Amino acid sequence: QAKERAQGSIDAVKLVDTLDTKRVPDGIYHDSSVGYSGEVFVEVSVAGGRISDVKVTRHTEKQWYSSITDTRRQILLKQGAKGVDATSGATITSEAMLNATLKALAKAQK
């Protein structure tokens, strides 16, 4: 799993600077990334060129605590993953959520 998480982070770093939510059509997009205990699945909603919601739809994380709500709040506030800090104590879960969000949006970007 460590290799998969590392590759997910490498892929996400490449997407951070190229993602432009204004180029993502309105809709709901899905993707996943490897967390601490397994896949973290997200649903990302875009409306009017902005990220309107991010939901974790499925996970097996045990140490997620506030990472899911905190990471969601930061993604919405910053309108992407750039500058979002991972939640202390649940860094891997936060990173998986960020990576999955980036992947979902990148697939949809025109």
MITOR-725505 format. One record per residue: residue in one letter; x, y, z of N, C-alpha, C, O in turn. Coordinates in nm, 4 decimals, decimal comma. Layout:
REM MITOR-725505
<resn = A; nX = X; nY = Y; nZ = Z; caX = X; caY = Y; caZ = Z; cX = X; cY = Y; cZ = Z; oX = X; oY = Y; oZ = Z>
...
This chain:
REM MITOR-725505
<resn = Q; nX = 0,0810; nY = -0,1199; nZ = 0,0000; caX = 0,0000; caY = 0,0000; caZ = 0,0000; cX = 0,0853; cY = 0,1263; cZ = 0,0000; oX = 0,0451; oY = 0,2289; oZ = -0,0547>
<resn = A; nX = 0,2014; nY = 0,1187; nZ = 0,0605; caX = 0,2873; caY = 0,2366; caZ = 0,0676; cX = 0,3266; cY = 0,2833; cZ = -0,0727; oX = 0,3290; oY = 0,4034; oZ = -0,0997>
<resn = K; nX = 0,3571; nY = 0,1896; nZ = -0,1609; caX = 0,3937; caY = 0,2258; caZ = -0,2984; cX = 0,2750; cY = 0,2908; cZ = -0,3698; oX = 0,2915; oY = 0,3895; oZ = -0,4416>
<resn = E; nX = 0,1561; nY = 0,2354; nZ = -0,3499; caX = 0,0365; caY = 0,2921; caZ = -0,4135; cX = 0,0082; cY = 0,4330; cZ = -0,3617; oX = -0,0273; oY = 0,5224; oZ = -0,4385>
<resn = R; nX = 0,0244; nY = 0,4518; nZ = -0,2298; caX = 0,0029; caY = 0,5859; caZ = -0,1724; cX = 0,1045; cY = 0,6845; cZ = -0,2277; oX = 0,0699; oY = 0,7975; oZ = -0,2620>
<resn = A; nX = 0,2304; nY = 0,6415; nZ = -0,2364; caX = 0,3360; caY = 0,7294; caZ = -0,2880; cX = 0,3075; cY = 0,7664; cZ = -0,4333; oX = 0,3218; oY = 0,8826; oZ = -0,4713>
<resn = Q; nX = 0,2675; nY = 0,6691; nZ = -0,5147; caX = 0,2373; caY = 0,6978; caZ = -0,6548; cX = 0,1171; cY = 0,7914; cZ = -0,6649; oX = 0,1151; oY = 0,8806; oZ = -0,7497>
<resn = G; nX = 0,0178; nY = 0,7718; nZ = -0,5799; caX = -0,0987; caY = 0,8607; caZ = -0,5784; cX = -0,0597; cY = 1,0037; cZ = -0,5470; oX = -0,1125; oY = 1,0976; oZ = -0,6066>
<resn = S; nX = 0,0322; nY = 1,0204; nZ = -0,4538; caX = 0,0784; caY = 1,1543; caZ = -0,4180; cX = 0,1598; cY = 1,2174; cZ = -0,5306; oX = 0,1469; oY = 1,3369; oZ = -0,5572>
<resn = I; nX = 0,2425; nY = 1,1388; nZ = -0,5961; caX = 0,3206; caY = 1,1894; caZ = -0,7098; cX = 0,2264; cY = 1,2351; cZ = -0,8205; oX = 0,2442; oY = 1,3427; oZ = -0,8777>
<resn = D; nX = 0,1265; nY = 1,1533; nZ = -0,8504; caX = 0,0293; caY = 1,1888; caZ = -0,9543; cX = -0,0467; cY = 1,3154; cZ = -0,9166; oX = -0,0724; oY = 1,4004; oZ = -1,0018>
<resn = A; nX = -0,0825; nY = 1,3280; nZ = -0,7892; caX = -0,1577; caY = 1,4450; caZ = -0,7426; cX = -0,0752; cY = 1,5724; cZ = -0,7530; oX = -0,1275; oY = 1,6774; oZ = -0,7903>
<resn = V; nX = 0,0528; nY = 1,5642; nZ = -0,7203; caX = 0,1402; caY = 1,6817; caZ = -0,7287; cX = 0,1421; cY = 1,7348; cZ = -0,8710; oX = 0,1434; oY = 1,8560; oZ = -0,8925>
<resn = K; nX = 0,1422; nY = 1,6445; nZ = -0,9680; caX = 0,1418; caY = 1,6853; caZ = -1,1086; cX = 0,0111; cY = 1,7562; cZ = -1,1451; oX = 0,0098; oY = 1,8422; oZ = -1,2332>
<resn = L; nX = -0,0976; nY = 1,7210; nZ = -1,0784; caX = -0,2286; caY = 1,7776; caZ = -1,1103; cX = -0,2560; cY = 1,9118; cZ = -1,0431; oX = -0,3330; oY = 1,9923; oZ = -1,0956>
<resn = V; nX = -0,1942; nY = 1,9368; nZ = -0,9279; caX = -0,2248; caY = 2,0562; caZ = -0,8496; cX = -0,2129; cY = 2,1833; cZ = -0,9315; oX = -0,3034; oY = 2,2668; oZ = -0,9293>
<resn = D; nX = -0,1046; nY = 2,1993; nZ = -1,0028; caX = -0,0812; caY = 2,3232; caZ = -1,0770; cX = -0,1587; cY = 2,3314; cZ = -1,2081; oX = -0,1796; oY = 2,4408; oZ = -1,2604>
<resn = T; nX = -0,2013; nY = 2,2182; nZ = -1,2614; caX = -0,2706; caY = 2,2208; caZ = -1,3901; cX = -0,4225; cY = 2,2258; cZ = -1,3760; oX = -0,4926; oY = 2,2511; oZ = -1,4739>
<resn = L; nX = -0,4735; nY = 2,2024; nZ = -1,2569; caX = -0,6179; caY = 2,1991; caZ = -1,2380; cX = -0,6768; cY = 2,3398; cZ = -1,2374; oX = -0,6305; oY = 2,4282; oZ = -1,1653>
<resn = D; nX = -0,7789; nY = 2,3581; nZ = -1,3187; caX = -0,8522; caY = 2,4835; caZ = -1,3239; cX = -1,0005; cY = 2,4487; cZ = -1,3162; oX = -1,0587; oY = 2,4043; oZ = -1,4152>
<resn = T; nX = -1,0617; nY = 2,4681; nZ = -1,2009; caX = -1,2009; caY = 2,4275; caZ = -1,1833; cX = -1,2961; cY = 2,5020; cZ = -1,2765; oX = -1,4068; oY = 2,4549; oZ = -1,3026>
<resn = K; nX = -1,2540; nY = 2,6164; nZ = -1,3261; caX = -1,3385; caY = 2,6895; caZ = -1,4210; cX = -1,3535; cY = 2,6125; cZ = -1,5528; oX = -1,4462; oY = 2,6366; oZ = -1,6300>
<resn = R; nX = -1,2605; nY = 2,5197; nZ = -1,5767; caX = -1,2650; caY = 2,4381; caZ = -1,6983; cX = -1,3324; cY = 2,3031; cZ = -1,6752; oX = -1,3350; oY = 2,2186; oZ = -1,7646>
<resn = V; nX = -1,3866; nY = 2,2829; nZ = -1,5560; caX = -1,4558; caY = 2,1585; caZ = -1,5242; cX = -1,6061; cY = 2,1828; cZ = -1,5403; oX = -1,6620; oY = 2,2696; oZ = -1,4732>
<resn = P; nX = -1,6712; nY = 2,1079; nZ = -1,6274; caX = -1,8153; caY = 2,1256; caZ = -1,6456; cX = -1,8924; cY = 2,0953; cZ = -1,5161; oX = -1,8497; oY = 2,0141; oZ = -1,4341>
<resn = D; nX = -2,0050; nY = 2,1617; nZ = -1,5004; caX = -2,0894; caY = 2,1318; caZ = -1,3856; cX = -2,1225; cY = 1,9830; cZ = -1,3847; oX = -2,1495; oY = 1,9228; oZ = -1,4886>
<resn = G; nX = -2,1196; nY = 1,9264; nZ = -1,2664; caX = -2,1516; caY = 1,7845; caZ = -1,2544; cX = -2,0965; cY = 1,7260; cZ = -1,1263; oX = -2,0428; oY = 1,7966; oZ = -1,0409>
<resn = I; nX = -2,1111; nY = 1,5959; nZ = -1,1152; caX = -2,0629; caY = 1,5212; caZ = -0,9992; cX = -1,9613; cY = 1,4202; cZ = -1,0505; oX = -1,9884; oY = 1,3446; oZ = -1,1438>
<resn = Y; nX = -1,8443; nY = 1,4202; nZ = -0,9883; caX = -1,7339; caY = 1,3367; caZ = -1,0333; cX = -1,6855; cY = 1,2478; cZ = -0,9194; oX = -1,6897; oY = 1,2862; oZ = -0,8025>
<resn = H; nX = -1,6395; nY = 1,1280; nZ = -0,9558; caX = -1,5982; caY = 1,0291; caZ = -0,8567; cX = -1,4572; cY = 0,9794; cZ = -0,8860; oX = -1,4158; oY = 0,9691; oZ = -1,0014>
<resn = D; nX = -1,3853; nY = 0,9491; nZ = -0,7803; caX = -1,2574; caY = 0,8801; caZ = -0,7927; cX = -1,2177; cY = 0,8315; cZ = -0,6542; oX = -1,2898; oY = 0,8520; oZ = -0,5565>
<resn = S; nX = -1,1022; nY = 0,7670; nZ = -0,6473; caX = -1,0552; caY = 0,7160; caZ = -0,5186; cX = -0,9034; cY = 0,7197; cZ = -0,5140; oX = -0,8363; oY = 0,7359; oZ = -0,6160>
<resn = S; nX = -0,8516; nY = 0,7042; nZ = -0,3939; caX = -0,7076; caY = 0,6971; caZ = -0,3729; cX = -0,6836; cY = 0,6113; cZ = -0,2493; oX = -0,7725; oY = 0,5953; oZ = -0,1657>
<resn = V; nX = -0,5644; nY = 0,5569; nZ = -0,2383; caX = -0,5333; caY = 0,4668; caZ = -0,1277; cX = -0,5090; cY = 0,5447; cZ = 0,0007; oX = -0,4250; oY = 0,6346; oZ = 0,0055>
<resn = G; nX = -0,5828; nY = 0,5095; nZ = 0,1032; caX = -0,5658; caY = 0,5691; caZ = 0,2351; cX = -0,4833; cY = 0,4784; cZ = 0,3240; oX = -0,4038; oY = 0,3982; oZ = 0,2751>
<resn = Y; nX = -0,5017; nY = 0,4909; nZ = 0,4532; caX = -0,4259; caY = 0,4108; caZ = 0,5499; cX = -0,4717; cY = 0,2656; cZ = 0,5489; oX = -0,3897; oY = 0,1738; oZ = 0,5486>
<resn = S; nX = -0,6041; nY = 0,2454; nZ = 0,5482; caX = -0,6597; caY = 0,1095; caZ = 0,5575; cX = -0,7132; cY = 0,0558; cZ = 0,4259; oX = -0,7472; oY = -0,0622; oZ = 0,4170>
<resn = G; nX = -0,7211; nY = 0,1389; nZ = 0,3248; caX = -0,7761; caY = 0,0957; caZ = 0,1967; cX = -0,8157; cY = 0,2161; cZ = 0,1143; oX = -0,7719; oY = 0,3281; oZ = 0,1407>
<resn = E; nX = -0,8988; nY = 0,1922; nZ = 0,0142; caX = -0,9414; caY = 0,2987; caZ = -0,0763; cX = -1,0325; cY = 0,3989; cZ = -0,0059; oX = -1,1181; oY = 0,3617; oZ = 0,0744>
<resn = V; nX = -1,0122; nY = 0,5266; nZ = -0,0377; caX = -1,0997; caY = 0,6347; caZ = 0,0068; cX = -1,1677; cY = 0,6866; cZ = -0,1193; oX = -1,1014; oY = 0,7378; oZ = -0,2095>
<resn = F; nX = -1,3001; nY = 0,6733; nZ = -0,1255; caX = -1,3784; caY = 0,7127; caZ = -0,2417; cX = -1,4419; cY = 0,8485; cZ = -0,2168; oX = -1,4987; oY = 0,8733; oZ = -0,1104>
<resn = V; nX = -1,4315; nY = 0,9366; nZ = -0,3165; caX = -1,4902; caY = 1,0703; caZ = -0,3025; cX = -1,5876; cY = 1,0992; cZ = -0,4158; oX = -1,5813; oY = 1,0409; oZ = -0,5240>
<resn = E; nX = -1,6777; nY = 1,1917; nZ = -0,3857; caX = -1,7706; caY = 1,2463; caZ = -0,4830; cX = -1,7514; cY = 1,3974; cZ = -0,4786; oX = -1,7679; oY = 1,4600; oZ = -0,3739>
<resn = V; nX = -1,7165; nY = 1,4550; nZ = -0,5927; caX = -1,6883; caY = 1,5981; caZ = -0,6006; cX = -1,7939; cY = 1,6630; cZ = -0,6895; oX = -1,8132; oY = 1,6228; oZ = -0,8042>
<resn = S; nX = -1,8617; nY = 1,7637; nZ = -0,6354; caX = -1,9634; caY = 1,8363; caZ = -0,7110; cX = -1,9071; cY = 1,9703; cZ = -0,7568; oX = -1,8427; oY = 2,0418; oZ = -0,6799>
<resn = V; nX = -1,9324; nY = 2,0029; nZ = -0,8832; caX = -1,8878; caY = 2,1297; caZ = -0,9402; cX = -2,0104; cY = 2,2011; cZ = -0,9961; oX = -2,0920; oY = 2,1417; oZ = -1,0666>
<resn = A; nX = -2,0216; nY = 2,3292; nZ = -0,9633; caX = -2,1301; caY = 2,4119; caZ = -1,0157; cX = -2,0762; cY = 2,5531; cZ = -1,0410; oX = -2,0146; oY = 2,6137; oZ = -0,9533>
<resn = G; nX = -2,0995; nY = 2,6032; nZ = -1,1590; caX = -2,0563; caY = 2,7380; caZ = -1,1930; cX = -1,9062; cY = 2,7588; cZ = -1,1862; oX = -1,8599; oY = 2,8668; oZ = -1,1496>
<resn = G; nX = -1,8297; nY = 2,6560; nZ = -1,2212; caX = -1,6840; caY = 2,6682; caZ = -1,2203; cX = -1,6215; cY = 2,6637; cZ = -1,0822; oX = -1,5046; oY = 2,6983; oZ = -1,0652>
<resn = R; nX = -1,6998; nY = 2,6209; nZ = -0,9828; caX = -1,6500; caY = 2,6131; caZ = -0,8447; cX = -1,6803; cY = 2,4756; cZ = -0,7857; oX = -1,7789; oY = 2,4115; oZ = -0,8220>
<resn = I; nX = -1,5961; nY = 2,4325; nZ = -0,6963; caX = -1,6232; caY = 2,3095; caZ = -0,6229; cX = -1,7317; cY = 2,3426; cZ = -0,5209; oX = -1,7099; oY = 2,4231; oZ = -0,4303>
<resn = S; nX = -1,8470; nY = 2,2811; nZ = -0,5357; caX = -1,9578; caY = 2,3117; caZ = -0,4457; cX = -1,9688; cY = 2,2129; cZ = -0,3307; oX = -2,0277; oY = 2,2446; oZ = -0,2273>
<resn = D; nX = -1,9122; nY = 2,0925; nZ = -0,3474; caX = -1,9150; caY = 1,9952; caZ = -0,2384; cX = -1,8139; cY = 1,8850; cZ = -0,2633; oX = -1,7805; oY = 1,8535; oZ = -0,3776>
<resn = V; nX = -1,7663; nY = 1,8275; nZ = -0,1555; caX = -1,6782; caY = 1,7106; caZ = -0,1594; cX = -1,7276; cY = 1,6172; cZ = -0,0505; oX = -1,7403; oY = 1,6567; oZ = 0,0654>
<resn = K; nX = -1,7554; nY = 1,4932; nZ = -0,0884; caX = -1,8035; caY = 1,3951; caZ = 0,0089; cX = -1,7181; cY = 1,2694; cZ = -0,0007; oX = -1,6828; oY = 1,2254; oZ = -0,1101>
<resn = V; nX = -1,6858; nY = 1,2129; nZ = 0,1130; caX = -1,6263; caY = 1,0805; caZ = 0,1148; cX = -1,7435; cY = 0,9844; cZ = 0,1148; oX = -1,8244; oY = 0,9843; oZ = 0,2076>
<resn = T; nX = -1,7530; nY = 0,9024; nZ = 0,0107; caX = -1,8675; caY = 0,8140; caZ = -0,0030; cX = -1,8441; cY = 0,6752; cZ = 0,0541; oX = -1,9384; oY = 0,6036; oZ = 0,0877>
<resn = R; nX = -1,7160; nY = 0,6380; nZ = 0,0646; caX = -1,6858; caY = 0,5062; caZ = 0,1204; cX = -1,5404; cY = 0,5042; cZ = 0,1642; oX = -1,4536; oY = 0,5602; oZ = 0,0973>
<resn = H; nX = -1,5148; nY = 0,4403; nZ = 0,2757; caX = -1,3777; caY = 0,4247; caZ = 0,3253; cX = -1,3747; cY = 0,3156; cZ = 0,4318; oX = -1,4783; oY = 0,2742; oZ = 0,4838>
<resn = T; nX = -1,2546; nY = 0,2705; nZ = 0,4629; caX = -1,2353; caY = 0,1738; caZ = 0,5712; cX = -1,1365; cY = 0,2292; cZ = 0,6731; oX = -1,0786; oY = 0,1543; oZ = 0,7517>
<resn = E; nX = -1,1177; nY = 0,3599; nZ = 0,6712; caX = -1,0223; caY = 0,4235; caZ = 0,7616; cX = -1,0701; cY = 0,4108; cZ = 0,9062; oX = -1,1891; oY = 0,4236; oZ = 0,9353>
<resn = K; nX = -0,9756; nY = 0,3856; nZ = 0,9953; caX = -1,0088; caY = 0,3753; caZ = 1,1367; cX = -0,9683; cY = 0,5021; cZ = 1,2123; oX = -1,0299; oY = 0,5355; oZ = 1,3135>
<resn = Q; nX = -0,8678; nY = 0,5713; nZ = 1,1656; caX = -0,8145; caY = 0,6893; caZ = 1,2323; cX = -0,8526; cY = 0,8168; cZ = 1,1580; oX = -0,7700; oY = 0,9072; oZ = 1,1455>
<resn = W; nX = -0,9735; nY = 0,8258; nZ = 1,1095; caX = -1,0089; caY = 0,9402; caZ = 1,0256; cX = -1,0522; cY = 1,0612; cZ = 1,1056; oX = -1,0293; oY = 1,1740; oZ = 1,0618>
<resn = Y; nX = -1,1129; nY = 1,0425; nZ = 1,2196; caX = -1,1575; caY = 1,1502; caZ = 1,3081; cX = -1,2030; cY = 1,2737; cZ = 1,2308; oX = -1,3004; oY = 1,2685; oZ = 1,1556>
<resn = S; nX = -1,1334; nY = 1,3819; nZ = 1,2494; caX = -1,1764; caY = 1,5074; caZ = 1,1870; cX = -1,1179; cY = 1,5281; cZ = 1,0475; oX = -1,1498; oY = 1,6272; oZ = 0,9817>
<resn = S; nX = -1,0341; nY = 1,4376; nZ = 1,0022; caX = -0,9674; caY = 1,4618; caZ = 0,8733; cX = -1,0659; cY = 1,4754; cZ = 0,7586; oX = -1,0446; oY = 1,5564; oZ = 0,6683>
<resn = I; nX = -1,1721; nY = 1,3987; nZ = 0,7606; caX = -1,2665; caY = 1,4047; caZ = 0,6493; cX = -1,3391; cY = 1,5387; cZ = 0,6472; oX = -1,3515; oY = 1,6001; oZ = 0,5412>
<resn = T; nX = -1,3863; nY = 1,5841; nZ = 0,7602; caX = -1,4580; caY = 1,7123; caZ = 0,7623; cX = -1,3618; cY = 1,8296; cZ = 0,7462; oX = -1,3947; oY = 1,9271; oZ = 0,6785>
<resn = D; nX = -1,2439; nY = 1,8219; nZ = 0,8071; caX = -1,1478; caY = 1,9309; caZ = 0,7976; cX = -1,0932; cY = 1,9434; cZ = 0,6555; oX = -1,0835; oY = 2,0540; oZ = 0,6024>
<resn = T; nX = -1,0582; nY = 1,8330; nZ = 0,5950; caX = -1,0047; caY = 1,8359; caZ = 0,4591; cX = -1,1116; cY = 1,8858; cZ = 0,3620; oX = -1,0815; oY = 1,9639; oZ = 0,2718>
<resn = R; nX = -1,2339; nY = 1,8421; nZ = 0,3794; caX = -1,3451; caY = 1,8889; caZ = 0,2959; cX = -1,3580; cY = 2,0412; cZ = 0,3059; oX = -1,3674; oY = 2,1102; oZ = 0,2044>
<resn = R; nX = -1,3583; nY = 2,0919; nZ = 0,4276; caX = -1,3722; caY = 2,2353; caZ = 0,4506; cX = -1,2601; cY = 2,3126; cZ = 0,3800; oX = -1,2852; oY = 2,4150; oZ = 0,3165>
<resn = Q; nX = -1,1371; nY = 2,2631; nZ = 0,3916; caX = -1,0236; caY = 2,3314; caZ = 0,3293; cX = -1,0308; cY = 2,3288; cZ = 0,1763; oX = -0,9991; oY = 2,4281; oZ = 0,1108>
<resn = I; nX = -1,0727; nY = 2,2145; nZ = 0,1192; caX = -1,0853; caY = 2,2036; caZ = -0,0267; cX = -1,1871; cY = 2,3051; cZ = -0,0765; oX = -1,1637; oY = 2,3732; oZ = -0,1763>
<resn = L; nX = -1,2999; nY = 2,3151; nZ = -0,0072; caX = -1,4040; caY = 2,4106; caZ = -0,0475; cX = -1,3547; cY = 2,5544; cZ = -0,0332; oX = -1,3794; oY = 2,6380; oZ = -0,1202>
<resn = L; nX = -1,2859; nY = 2,5823; nZ = 0,0753; caX = -1,2356; caY = 2,7170; caZ = 0,1005; cX = -1,1315; cY = 2,7583; cZ = -0,0043; oX = -1,1354; oY = 2,8703; oZ = -0,0551>
<resn = K; nX = -1,0396; nY = 2,6685; nZ = -0,0359; caX = -0,9301; caY = 2,6996; caZ = -0,1286; cX = -0,9635; cY = 2,6645; cZ = -0,2734; oX = -0,8858; oY = 2,6928; oZ = -0,3645>
<resn = Q; nX = -1,0810; nY = 2,6020; nZ = -0,2937; caX = -1,1265; caY = 2,5635; caZ = -0,4274; cX = -1,0266; cY = 2,4734; cZ = -0,4995; oX = -1,0002; oY = 2,4907; oZ = -0,6185>
<resn = G; nX = -0,9728; nY = 2,3791; nZ = -0,4270; caX = -0,8794; caY = 2,2824; caZ = -0,4830; cX = -0,7922; cY = 2,2277; cZ = -0,3728; oX = -0,8228; oY = 2,2428; oZ = -0,2545>
<resn = A; nX = -0,6834; nY = 2,1640; nZ = -0,4119; caX = -0,5941; caY = 2,1015; caZ = -0,3153; cX = -0,4711; cY = 2,1858; cZ = -0,2835; oX = -0,4021; oY = 2,1613; oZ = -0,1845>
<resn = K; nX = -0,4444; nY = 2,2839; nZ = -0,3665; caX = -0,3253; caY = 2,3665; caZ = -0,3461; cX = -0,3387; cY = 2,4449; cZ = -0,2155; oX = -0,4346; oY = 2,5196; oZ = -0,1958>
<resn = G; nX = -0,2416; nY = 2,4266; nZ = -0,1279; caX = -0,2405; caY = 2,4972; caZ = -0,0006; cX = -0,3214; cY = 2,4312; cZ = 0,1095; oX = -0,3315; oY = 2,4856; oZ = 0,2195>
<resn = V; nX = -0,3792; nY = 2,3153; nZ = 0,0823; caX = -0,4559; caY = 2,2438; caZ = 0,1839; cX = -0,3595; cY = 2,1625; cZ = 0,2690; oX = -0,2802; oY = 2,0841; oZ = 0,2169>
<resn = D; nX = -0,3667; nY = 2,1816; nZ = 0,4000; caX = -0,2824; caY = 2,1073; caZ = 0,4929; cX = -0,3521; cY = 1,9782; cZ = 0,5338; oX = -0,4719; oY = 1,9778; oZ = 0,5621>
<resn = A; nX = -0,2769; nY = 1,8692; nZ = 0,5367; caX = -0,3314; caY = 1,7421; caZ = 0,5836; cX = -0,3589; cY = 1,7525; cZ = 0,7331; oX = -0,2898; oY = 1,8250; oZ = 0,8048>
<resn = T; nX = -0,4587; nY = 1,6809; nZ = 0,7789; caX = -0,4967; caY = 1,6822; caZ = 0,9196; cX = -0,3958; cY = 1,6039; cZ = 1,0017; oX = -0,3683; oY = 1,4875; oZ = 0,9727>
<resn = S; nX = -0,3415; nY = 1,6666; nZ = 1,1026; caX = -0,2449; caY = 1,6020; caZ = 1,1907; cX = -0,3096; cY = 1,4809; cZ = 1,2575; oX = -0,4214; oY = 1,4894; oZ = 1,3084>
<resn = G; nX = -0,2391; nY = 1,3698; nZ = 1,2570; caX = -0,2903; caY = 1,2475; caZ = 1,3174; cX = -0,3666; cY = 1,1609; cZ = 1,2189; oX = -0,3931; oY = 1,0438; oZ = 1,2462>
<resn = A; nX = -0,4017; nY = 1,2172; nZ = 1,1057; caX = -0,4723; caY = 1,1422; caZ = 1,0017; cX = -0,4239; cY = 1,1892; cZ = 0,8646; oX = -0,5022; oY = 1,2068; oZ = 0,7713>
<resn = T; nX = -0,2943; nY = 1,2085; nZ = 0,8557; caX = -0,2336; caY = 1,2629; caZ = 0,7342; cX = -0,2629; cY = 1,1774; cZ = 0,6122; oX = -0,2953; oY = 1,2304; oZ = 0,5059>
<resn = I; nX = -0,2521; nY = 1,0474; nZ = 0,6257; caX = -0,2704; caY = 0,9582; caZ = 0,5105; cX = -0,4141; cY = 0,9640; cZ = 0,4604; oX = -0,4375; oY = 0,9631; oZ = 0,3395>
<resn = T; nX = -0,5099; nY = 0,9699; nZ = 0,5511; caX = -0,6503; caY = 0,9814; caZ = 0,5114; cX = -0,6739; cY = 1,1140; cZ = 0,4397; oX = -0,7401; oY = 1,1174; oZ = 0,3360>
<resn = S; nX = -0,6205; nY = 1,2226; nZ = 0,4939; caX = -0,6345; caY = 1,3542; caZ = 0,4293; cX = -0,5731; cY = 1,3539; cZ = 0,2904; oX = -0,6329; oY = 1,4041; oZ = 0,1954>
<resn = E; nX = -0,4545; nY = 1,2977; nZ = 0,2788; caX = -0,3874; caY = 1,2941; caZ = 0,1494; cX = -0,4652; cY = 1,2107; cZ = 0,0487; oX = -0,4728; oY = 1,2464; oZ = -0,0688>
<resn = A; nX = -0,5229; nY = 1,0997; nZ = 0,0938; caX = -0,6027; caY = 1,0164; caZ = 0,0040; cX = -0,7240; cY = 1,0938; cZ = -0,0460; oX = -0,7597; oY = 1,0855; oZ = -0,1635>
<resn = M; nX = -0,7863; nY = 1,1680; nZ = 0,0424; caX = -0,9022; caY = 1,2481; caZ = 0,0038; cX = -0,8626; cY = 1,3566; cZ = -0,0967; oX = -0,9326; oY = 1,3787; oZ = -0,1955>
<resn = L; nX = -0,7514; nY = 1,4232; nZ = -0,0714; caX = -0,7015; caY = 1,5253; caZ = -0,1637; cX = -0,6674; cY = 1,4648; cZ = -0,2998; oX = -0,7061; oY = 1,5182; oZ = -0,4037>
<resn = N; nX = -0,5953; nY = 1,3537; nZ = -0,2983; caX = -0,5543; caY = 1,2891; caZ = -0,4224; cX = -0,6758; cY = 1,2448; cZ = -0,5040; oX = -0,6795; oY = 1,2643; oZ = -0,6255>
<resn = A; nX = -0,7742; nY = 1,1858; nZ = -0,4379; caX = -0,8943; caY = 1,1402; caZ = -0,5081; cX = -0,9718; cY = 1,2580; cZ = -0,5667; oX = -1,0245; oY = 1,2493; oZ = -0,6776>
<resn = T; nX = -0,9783; nY = 1,3678; nZ = -0,4918; caX = -1,0473; caY = 1,4876; caZ = -0,5405; cX = -0,9788; cY = 1,5418; cZ = -0,6653; oX = -1,0451; oY = 1,5744; oZ = -0,7638>
<resn = L; nX = -0,8478; nY = 1,5513; nZ = -0,6612; caX = -0,7723; caY = 1,5996; caZ = -0,7774; cX = -0,7923; cY = 1,5095; cZ = -0,8989; oX = -0,8120; oY = 1,5580; oZ = -1,0103>
<resn = K; nX = -0,7872; nY = 1,3800; nZ = -0,8773; caX = -0,8034; caY = 1,2862; caZ = -0,9879; cX = -0,9427; cY = 1,2998; cZ = -1,0499; oX = -0,9571; oY = 1,3000; oZ = -1,1721>
<resn = A; nX = -1,0443; nY = 1,3110; nZ = -0,9652; caX = -1,1815; caY = 1,3234; caZ = -1,0151; cX = -1,1971; cY = 1,4495; cZ = -1,1005; oX = -1,2566; oY = 1,4452; oZ = -1,2081>
<resn = L; nX = -1,1441; nY = 1,5601; nZ = -1,0526; caX = -1,1569; caY = 1,6861; caZ = -1,1253; cX = -1,0720; cY = 1,6880; cZ = -1,2524; oX = -1,1137; oY = 1,7424; oZ = -1,3546>
<resn = A; nX = -0,9546; nY = 1,6293; nZ = -1,2457; caX = -0,8653; caY = 1,6272; caZ = -1,3631; cX = -0,9275; cY = 1,5495; cZ = -1,4780; oX = -0,9132; oY = 1,5884; oZ = -1,5939>
<resn = K; nX = -0,9967; nY = 1,4396; nZ = -1,4472; caX = -1,0609; caY = 1,3602; caZ = -1,5513; cX = -1,1703; cY = 1,4397; cZ = -1,6223; oX = -1,1960; oY = 1,4197; oZ = -1,7410>
<resn = A; nX = -1,2339; nY = 1,5297; nZ = -1,5483; caX = -1,3470; caY = 1,6057; caZ = -1,6019; cX = -1,3058; cY = 1,7354; cZ = -1,6701; oX = -1,3829; oY = 1,7924; oZ = -1,7472>
<resn = Q; nX = -1,1853; nY = 1,7819; nZ = -1,6421; caX = -1,1392; caY = 1,9120; caZ = -1,6945; cX = -1,1324; cY = 1,9084; cZ = -1,8470; oX = -1,0830; oY = 1,8123; oZ = -1,9060>
<resn = K; nX = -1,1826; nY = 2,0142; nZ = -1,9095; caX = -1,1795; caY = 2,0247; caZ = -2,0561; cX = -1,0459; cY = 2,0741; cZ = -2,1044; oX = -1,0255; oY = 2,0890; oZ = -2,2248>
